């Protein structure tokens, strides 16, 4: 196997791992389990802020992945969502 082939294989593995990781993180931040966990003995303002921060972290991870893949249209969509979340957090 040549260096070029090994690098291509390594890129494919990293891509697969990151995609799986992001998918799993997205499930965590959007499930009822997460909402139930966040609502236990917390102030409503804190819940909202923590949920927004979790969603923001997920979106930033997705943005980095799309930048690496050079999928700039998806980056623009994610960036728009990130800006909206940051605006909500500043309120």
TIVOVEX-562665 format. One line per field, with one value per atom (N, C-alpha, C, O): x, z, y; residue in one letter; atom name; residue number from 1. Coordinates in Angstrom, 1 decimal, padded with zeros to 4 digits. Layout:
c1 X / ...
c3 Z / ...
c2 Y / ...
residuo a / ...
atomo CA / ...
num NUM / ...
This chain:
c1 000.8 / 000.0 / 000.9 / 001.8 / 000.6 / 001.5 / 001.0 / 000.0 / 001.9 / 001.6 / 000.3 / -000.5 / 000.1 / -001.1 / -002.4 / -003.4 / -002.3 / -003.4 / -003.7 / -004.8 / -002.6 / -002.7 / -003.4 / -004.2 / -003.0 / -003.5 / -005.0 / -005.8 / -005.4 / -006.8 / -007.6 / -008.7 / -007.1 / -007.7 / -007.9 / -008.9 / -006.8 / -006.9 / -008.0 / -008.7 / -008.0 / -009.0 / -010.4 / -011.3 / -010.6 / -012.0 / -012.3 / -013.5 / -011.4 / -011.6 / -012.0 / -013.0 / -011.2 / -011.5 / -012.9 / -013.6 / -013.2 / -014.5 / -015.6 / -016.6 / -015.5 / -016.5 / -016.6 / -017.8 / -015.5 / -015.6 / -016.3 / -017.1 / -015.9 / -016.5 / -018.0 / -018.8 / -018.3 / -019.8 / -020.6 / -021.6 / -020.1 / -020.7 / -020.8 / -021.9 / -019.7 / -019.7 / -020.7 / -021.5 / -020.8 / -021.7 / -023.2 / -024.0 / -023.4 / -024.8 / -025.2 / -026.3 / -024.3 / -024.6 / -024.8 / -025.7 / -024.0 / -024.1 / -025.4 / -026.1 / -025.8 / -027.1 / -028.3 / -029.2 / -028.2 / -029.2 / -029.3 / -030.4 / -028.2 / -028.2 / -028.9 / -029.7 / -028.6 / -029.1 / -030.5 / -031.1 / -031.1 / -032.5 / -033.4 / -034.6 / -033.0 / -033.9 / -034.7 / -034.3 / -035.7 / -036.5 / -035.7 / -036.0 / -034.8 / -034.0 / -033.2 / -033.1 / -032.6 / -031.8 / -032.7 / -032.4 / -033.9 / -034.8 / -035.3 / -035.4 / -035.6 / -036.0 / -034.8 / -035.0 / -033.6 / -032.4 / -032.3 / -032.0 / -032.4 / -032.2 / -033.3 / -033.1 / -034.5 / -035.6 / -035.6 / -036.4 / -034.8 / -034.8 / -034.1 / -032.9 / -034.9 / -034.4 / -033.5 / -032.5 / -033.9 / -033.2 / -034.1 / -035.3 / -033.6 / -034.4 / -034.7 / -033.9 / -035.9 / -036.2 / -035.2 / -034.8 / -034.7 / -033.7 / -032.4 / -031.8 / -032.0 / -030.8 / -031.0 / -030.1 / -032.1 / -032.4 / -032.3 / -031.6 / -033.0 / -032.9 / -031.5 / -031.1 / -030.8 / -029.4 / -028.5 / -027.7 / -028.7 / -027.9 / -028.2 / -027.4 / -029.5 / -030.0 / -029.4 / -028.9 / -029.5 / -028.9 / -027.4 / -026.9 / -026.7 / -025.3 / -025.0 / -024.0 / -025.7 / -025.5 / -025.8 / -025.0 / -026.9 / -027.1 / -026.1 / -025.7 / -025.6 / -024.5 / -023.2 / -022.6 / -022.9 / -021.7 / -021.8 / -020.9 / -023.0 / -023.3 / -023.1 / -022.5 / -023.7 / -023.6 / -022.2 / -021.8 / -021.4 / -020.1 / -019.2 / -018.3 / -019.5 / -018.8 / -019.2 / -018.3 / -020.5 / -020.9 / -020.3 / -019.9 / -020.2 / -019.6 / -018.1 / -017.7 / -017.4 / -016.0 / -015.9 / -015.0 / -016.8 / -016.8 / -017.1 / -016.4 / -018.1 / -018.4 / -017.3 / -017.1 / -016.6 / -015.5 / -014.4 / -013.8 / -014.1 / -013.1 / -013.5 / -012.6 / -014.8 / -015.3 / -015.5 / -015.8 / -015.3 / -015.4 / -016.9 / -017.1 / -017.8 / -019.2 / -019.8 / -020.4 / -019.5 / -019.7 / -021.1 / -021.5 / -022.0 / -023.4 / -024.0 / -024.7 / -023.6 / -024.0 / -023.4 / -024.1 / -022.2 / -021.5 / -022.4 / -022.5 / -022.8 / -023.6 / -024.9 / -025.3 / -025.6 / -026.8 / -026.5 / -027.2 / -025.5 / -025.1 / -024.7 / -025.1 / -024.0 / -023.5 / -024.7 / -024.7 / -025.8 / -027.0 / -027.6 / -028.1 / -027.7 / -028.3 / -027.4 / -028.0 / -026.1 / -025.2 / -025.5 / -025.5 / -025.6 / -025.8 / -027.1 / -027.2 / -028.2 / -029.5 / -029.4 / -029.9 / -028.6 / -028.5 / -027.7 / -028.0 / -026.6 / -025.8 / -026.7 / -026.5 / -027.6 / -028.5 / -029.4 / -029.6 / -029.9 / -030.8 / -030.1 / -030.6 / -028.8 / -028.0 / -027.7 / -027.5 / -027.6 / -027.2 / -028.4 / -028.3 / -029.6 / -030.9 / -031.0 / -031.9
c3 000.0 / 000.0 / 000.0 / 000.8 / -000.9 / -001.0 / 000.1 / 000.7 / 000.3 / 001.2 / 000.8 / 001.7 / -000.5 / -000.9 / -000.6 / -000.1 / -000.8 / -000.4 / 001.1 / 001.5 / 001.8 / 003.3 / 003.8 / 004.7 / 003.2 / 003.6 / 003.2 / 004.0 / 002.1 / 001.7 / 002.6 / 003.0 / 003.0 / 003.9 / 005.3 / 005.9 / 005.7 / 007.0 / 007.0 / 007.9 / 005.9 / 005.7 / 005.8 / 006.4 / 005.1 / 005.1 / 006.5 / 006.9 / 007.3 / 008.6 / 009.5 / 010.3 / 009.5 / 010.3 / 009.9 / 010.8 / 008.6 / 008.2 / 008.8 / 009.3 / 008.7 / 009.2 / 010.7 / 011.3 / 011.5 / 012.9 / 013.3 / 014.2 / 012.6 / 012.9 / 012.6 / 013.4 / 011.5 / 011.1 / 012.1 / 012.6 / 012.6 / 013.6 / 014.9 / 015.6 / 015.3 / 016.5 / 016.5 / 017.5 / 015.4 / 015.3 / 015.3 / 016.0 / 014.7 / 014.6 / 016.1 / 016.5 / 016.8 / 018.2 / 019.1 / 019.9 / 018.9 / 019.7 / 019.4 / 020.3 / 018.2 / 017.8 / 018.4 / 018.9 / 018.5 / 019.1 / 020.6 / 021.1 / 021.2 / 022.7 / 022.9 / 023.9 / 022.1 / 022.4 / 021.9 / 022.2 / 021.2 / 020.7 / 021.3 / 020.9 / 022.2 / 022.7 / 023.9 / 024.6 / 024.2 / 025.4 / 026.7 / 027.7 / 026.6 / 027.8 / 028.2 / 029.4 / 027.2 / 027.5 / 028.1 / 029.1 / 027.6 / 028.1 / 029.5 / 030.3 / 029.7 / 031.1 / 032.1 / 033.2 / 031.7 / 032.5 / 032.9 / 034.0 / 031.9 / 032.1 / 032.9 / 033.6 / 032.9 / 033.7 / 035.1 / 035.9 / 035.5 / 036.9 / 037.8 / 037.7 / 038.7 / 039.8 / 039.2 / 039.8 / 038.2 / 037.6 / 037.3 / 037.2 / 037.3 / 037.0 / 035.5 / 034.7 / 035.1 / 033.7 / 032.9 / 031.7 / 033.3 / 032.6 / 032.4 / 031.3 / 033.4 / 033.3 / 032.3 / 031.5 / 032.3 / 031.4 / 029.9 / 029.1 / 029.7 / 028.3 / 027.9 / 026.8 / 028.8 / 028.4 / 028.2 / 027.3 / 029.1 / 028.9 / 027.6 / 026.9 / 027.3 / 026.1 / 024.9 / 023.9 / 024.9 / 023.8 / 023.6 / 022.5 / 024.8 / 024.7 / 024.1 / 023.4 / 024.5 / 024.0 / 022.5 / 021.7 / 022.0 / 020.6 / 019.9 / 018.8 / 020.5 / 019.9 / 019.7 / 018.7 / 020.7 / 020.6 / 019.5 / 018.8 / 019.4 / 018.3 / 016.9 / 016.0 / 016.8 / 015.5 / 015.2 / 014.0 / 016.1 / 015.9 / 015.4 / 014.6 / 016.0 / 015.6 / 014.2 / 013.4 / 013.8 / 012.5 / 011.5 / 010.4 / 011.9 / 011.1 / 010.7 / 009.6 / 011.7 / 011.5 / 010.5 / 009.7 / 010.7 / 009.8 / 008.4 / 007.4 / 008.2 / 006.8 / 006.2 / 005.0 / 007.0 / 006.5 / 006.0 / 005.0 / 006.8 / 006.4 / 005.1 / 004.2 / 004.9 / 003.7 / 002.5 / 001.4 / 002.8 / 001.9 / 001.3 / 000.1 / 002.2 / 001.8 / 002.4 / 003.4 / 001.6 / 002.1 / 002.1 / 002.9 / 001.3 / 001.4 / 002.8 / 003.4 / 003.2 / 004.5 / 005.6 / 006.6 / 005.4 / 006.4 / 006.6 / 007.7 / 005.5 / 005.5 / 006.3 / 007.1 / 006.1 / 006.8 / 008.3 / 009.2 / 008.6 / 010.0 / 010.7 / 011.8 / 010.0 / 010.5 / 010.8 / 011.8 / 010.0 / 010.2 / 011.6 / 012.3 / 011.8 / 013.0 / 014.2 / 015.3 / 014.0 / 015.1 / 015.5 / 016.7 / 014.5 / 014.8 / 015.5 / 016.5 / 015.2 / 015.8 / 017.3 / 018.2 / 017.5 / 018.9 / 019.7 / 020.9 / 019.2 / 019.9 / 020.3 / 021.4 / 019.4 / 019.6 / 020.8 / 021.6 / 020.8 / 021.9 / 023.2 / 024.3 / 023.2 / 024.4 / 025.0 / 026.2 / 024.1 / 024.5 / 025.1 / 025.8 / 024.9 / 025.4 / 026.9 / 027.4
c2 -001.2 / 000.0 / 001.2 / 001.3 / 002.2 / 003.4 / 004.4 / 004.3 / 005.4 / 006.5 / 007.2 / 007.5 / 007.4 / 008.1 / 007.2 / 007.8 / 005.9 / 005.1 / 005.0 / 005.0 / 005.0 / 005.0 / 006.3 / 006.3 / 007.4 / 008.7 / 008.8 / 009.3 / 008.3 / 008.3 / 007.4 / 007.8 / 006.2 / 005.3 / 006.0 / 006.0 / 006.7 / 007.4 / 008.5 / 008.7 / 009.2 / 010.3 / 009.7 / 010.3 / 008.6 / 007.9 / 007.4 / 007.6 / 006.9 / 006.5 / 007.6 / 007.6 / 008.7 / 009.9 / 010.5 / 010.9 / 010.5 / 011.1 / 010.2 / 010.8 / 008.9 / 008.0 / 008.2 / 008.2 / 008.3 / 008.5 / 009.8 / 009.8 / 010.9 / 012.2 / 012.2 / 012.7 / 011.6 / 011.6 / 010.8 / 011.2 / 009.7 / 008.9 / 009.6 / 009.6 / 010.3 / 011.0 / 012.2 / 012.3 / 012.9 / 014.0 / 013.5 / 014.1 / 012.4 / 011.8 / 011.5 / 011.7 / 010.8 / 010.4 / 011.6 / 011.6 / 012.7 / 013.9 / 014.6 / 015.1 / 014.6 / 015.2 / 014.5 / 015.1 / 013.2 / 012.4 / 012.8 / 012.9 / 012.9 / 013.2 / 014.6 / 014.7 / 015.6 / 016.9 / 017.1 / 018.1 / 016.1 / 016.3 / 015.3 / 015.3 / 014.4 / 013.4 / 013.9 / 014.9 / 013.2 / 013.5 / 013.3 / 013.9 / 012.3 / 012.0 / 013.3 / 013.6 / 014.0 / 015.2 / 016.2 / 016.9 / 016.4 / 017.4 / 017.1 / 018.0 / 015.8 / 015.4 / 015.6 / 016.1 / 015.3 / 015.5 / 017.0 / 017.3 / 017.8 / 019.2 / 019.9 / 020.9 / 019.3 / 019.9 / 019.5 / 020.1 / 018.6 / 018.1 / 019.2 / 019.5 / 019.7 / 020.6 / 021.7 / 022.0 / 022.4 / 023.5 / 024.6 / 024.4 / 025.8 / 027.0 / 027.0 / 026.6 / 027.5 / 027.5 / 028.3 / 027.8 / 029.4 / 030.2 / 029.3 / 029.4 / 028.6 / 027.8 / 026.7 / 026.4 / 026.0 / 025.0 / 025.5 / 024.9 / 026.6 / 027.1 / 027.4 / 027.1 / 028.1 / 028.4 / 027.2 / 027.2 / 026.2 / 025.0 / 024.2 / 023.7 / 024.2 / 023.5 / 024.3 / 023.6 / 025.6 / 026.4 / 026.2 / 026.1 / 026.1 / 025.9 / 024.5 / 024.3 / 023.5 / 022.2 / 022.1 / 021.5 / 022.8 / 022.8 / 023.6 / 023.2 / 024.7 / 025.5 / 024.6 / 024.7 / 023.9 / 023.0 / 022.0 / 021.7 / 021.4 / 020.4 / 021.1 / 020.5 / 022.3 / 023.0 / 023.4 / 023.3 / 023.8 / 024.2 / 022.9 / 023.1 / 021.8 / 020.6 / 020.2 / 019.9 / 020.3 / 020.1 / 021.1 / 020.7 / 022.3 / 023.3 / 023.0 / 023.1 / 022.5 / 022.1 / 021.0 / 020.9 / 020.0 / 018.9 / 019.3 / 018.8 / 020.1 / 020.6 / 021.5 / 021.4 / 022.2 / 023.0 / 022.1 / 022.3 / 021.0 / 020.1 / 019.4 / 019.1 / 019.1 / 018.5 / 019.5 / 019.1 / 020.8 / 021.8 / 021.9 / 022.1 / 021.6 / 021.7 / 023.1 / 023.2 / 024.1 / 025.5 / 025.9 / 026.8 / 025.3 / 025.6 / 025.2 / 025.9 / 024.0 / 023.5 / 024.3 / 024.6 / 024.8 / 025.7 / 026.9 / 027.4 / 027.5 / 028.7 / 028.5 / 029.4 / 027.4 / 027.1 / 026.9 / 027.5 / 026.2 / 026.0 / 027.3 / 027.6 / 028.1 / 029.4 / 030.3 / 031.0 / 030.3 / 031.0 / 030.6 / 031.4 / 029.2 / 028.7 / 029.1 / 029.4 / 029.1 / 029.4 / 030.9 / 031.2 / 031.8 / 033.2 / 033.4 / 034.2 / 032.6 / 032.7 / 032.3 / 032.9 / 031.2 / 030.7 / 031.7 / 032.0 / 032.3 / 033.2 / 034.5 / 035.0 / 034.8 / 036.0 / 035.7 / 036.5 / 034.4 / 034.0 / 034.0 / 034.4 / 033.6 / 033.5 / 034.9 / 035.1 / 035.9 / 037.2 / 038.0 / 039.0 / 037.5 / 038.1 / 038.0 / 038.5
residuo x / x / x / x / x / x / x / x / x / x / x / x / x / x / x / x / x / x / x / x / x / x / x / x / x / x / x / x / x / x / x / x / x / x / x / x / x / x / x / x / x / x / x / x / x / x / x / x / x / x / x / x / x / x / x / x / x / x / x / x / x / x / x / x / x / x / x / x / x / x / x / x / x / x / x / x / x / x / x / x / x / x / x / x / x / x / x / x / x / x / x / x / x / x / x / x / x / x / x / x / x / x / x / x / x / x / x / x / x / x / x / x / x / x / x / x / x / x / x / x / x / x / x / x / x / x / x / x / x / x / x / x / x / x / x / x / x / x / x / x / x / x / x / x / x / x / x / x / x / x / x / x / x / x / x / x / x / x / x / x / x / x / x / x / x / x / x / x / x / x / x / x / x / x / x / x / x / x / x / x / x / x / x / x / x / x / x / x / x / x / x / x / x / x / x / x / x / x / x / x / x / x / x / x / x / x / x / x / x / x / x / x / x / x / x / x / x / x / x / x / x / x / x / x / x / x / x / x / x / x / x / x / x / x / x / x / x / x / x / x / x / x / x / x / x / x / x / x / x / x / x / x / x / x / x / x / x / x / x / x / x / x / x / x / x / x / x / x / x / x / x / x / x / x / x / x / x / x / x / x / x / x / x / x / x / x / x / x / x / x / x / x / x / x / x / x / x / x / x / x / x / x / x / x / x / x / x / x / x / x / x / x / x / x / x / x / x / x / x / x / x / x / x / x / x / x / x / x / x / x / x / x / x / x / x / x / x / x / x / x / x / x / x / x / x / x / x / x / x / x / x / x / x / x / x / x / x / x / x / x / x / x / x / x
atomo N / CA / C / O / N / CA / C / O / N / CA / C / O / N / CA / C / O / N / CA / C / O / N / CA / C / O / N / CA / C / O / N / CA / C / O / N / CA / C / O / N / CA / C / O / N / CA / C / O / N / CA / C / O / N / CA / C / O / N / CA / C / O / N / CA / C / O / N / CA / C / O / N / CA / C / O / N / CA / C / O / N / CA / C / O / N / CA / C / O / N / CA / C / O / N / CA / C / O / N / CA / C / O / N / CA / C / O / N / CA / C / O / N / CA / C / O / N / CA / C / O / N / CA / C / O / N / CA / C / O / N / CA / C / O / N / CA / C / O / N / CA / C / O / N / CA / C / O / N / CA / C / O / N / CA / C / O / N / CA / C / O / N / CA / C / O / N / CA / C / O / N / CA / C / O / N / CA / C / O / N / CA / C / O / N / CA / C / O / N / CA / C / O / N / CA / C / O / N / CA / C / O / N / CA / C / O / N / CA / C / O / N / CA / C / O / N / CA / C / O / N / CA / C / O / N / CA / C / O / N / CA / C / O / N / CA / C / O / N / CA / C / O / N / CA / C / O / N / CA / C / O / N / CA / C / O / N / CA / C / O / N / CA / C / O / N / CA / C / O / N / CA / C / O / N / CA / C / O / N / CA / C / O / N / CA / C / O / N / CA / C / O / N / CA / C / O / N / CA / C / O / N / CA / C / O / N / CA / C / O / N / CA / C / O / N / CA / C / O / N / CA / C / O / N / CA / C / O / N / CA / C / O / N / CA / C / O / N / CA / C / O / N / CA / C / O / N / CA / C / O / N / CA / C / O / N / CA / C / O / N / CA / C / O / N / CA / C / O / N / CA / C / O / N / CA / C / O / N / CA / C / O / N / CA / C / O / N / CA / C / O / N / CA / C / O / N / CA / C / O / N / CA / C / O / N / CA / C / O
num 1 / 1 / 1 / 1 / 2 / 2 / 2 / 2 / 3 / 3 / 3 / 3 / 4 / 4 / 4 / 4 / 5 / 5 / 5 / 5 / 6 / 6 / 6 / 6 / 7 / 7 / 7 / 7 / 8 / 8 / 8 / 8 / 9 / 9 / 9 / 9 / 10 / 10 / 10 / 10 / 11 / 11 / 11 / 11 / 12 / 12 / 12 / 12 / 13 / 13 / 13 / 13 / 14 / 14 / 14 / 14 / 15 / 15 / 15 / 15 / 16 / 16 / 16 / 16 / 17 / 17 / 17 / 17 / 18 / 18 / 18 / 18 / 19 / 19 / 19 / 19 / 20 / 20 / 20 / 20 / 21 / 21 / 21 / 21 / 22 / 22 / 22 / 22 / 23 / 23 / 23 / 23 / 24 / 24 / 24 / 24 / 25 / 25 / 25 / 25 / 26 / 26 / 26 / 26 / 27 / 27 / 27 / 27 / 28 / 28 / 28 / 28 / 29 / 29 / 29 / 29 / 30 / 30 / 30 / 30 / 31 / 31 / 31 / 31 / 32 / 32 / 32 / 32 / 33 / 33 / 33 / 33 / 34 / 34 / 34 / 34 / 35 / 35 / 35 / 35 / 36 / 36 / 36 / 36 / 37 / 37 / 37 / 37 / 38 / 38 / 38 / 38 / 39 / 39 / 39 / 39 / 40 / 40 / 40 / 40 / 41 / 41 / 41 / 41 / 42 / 42 / 42 / 42 / 43 / 43 / 43 / 43 / 44 / 44 / 44 / 44 / 45 / 45 / 45 / 45 / 46 / 46 / 46 / 46 / 47 / 47 / 47 / 47 / 48 / 48 / 48 / 48 / 49 / 49 / 49 / 49 / 50 / 50 / 50 / 50 / 51 / 51 / 51 / 51 / 52 / 52 / 52 / 52 / 53 / 53 / 53 / 53 / 54 / 54 / 54 / 54 / 55 / 55 / 55 / 55 / 56 / 56 / 56 / 56 / 57 / 57 / 57 / 57 / 58 / 58 / 58 / 58 / 59 / 59 / 59 / 59 / 60 / 60 / 60 / 60 / 61 / 61 / 61 / 61 / 62 / 62 / 62 / 62 / 63 / 63 / 63 / 63 / 64 / 64 / 64 / 64 / 65 / 65 / 65 / 65 / 66 / 66 / 66 / 66 / 67 / 67 / 67 / 67 / 68 / 68 / 68 / 68 / 69 / 69 / 69 / 69 / 70 / 70 / 70 / 70 / 71 / 71 / 71 / 71 / 72 / 72 / 72 / 72 / 73 / 73 / 73 / 73 / 74 / 74 / 74 / 74 / 75 / 75 / 75 / 75 / 76 / 76 / 76 / 76 / 77 / 77 / 77 / 77 / 78 / 78 / 78 / 78 / 79 / 79 / 79 / 79 / 80 / 80 / 80 / 80 / 81 / 81 / 81 / 81 / 82 / 82 / 82 / 82 / 83 / 83 / 83 / 83 / 84 / 84 / 84 / 84 / 85 / 85 / 85 / 85 / 86 / 86 / 86 / 86 / 87 / 87 / 87 / 87 / 88 / 88 / 88 / 88 / 89 / 89 / 89 / 89 / 90 / 90 / 90 / 90 / 91 / 91 / 91 / 91
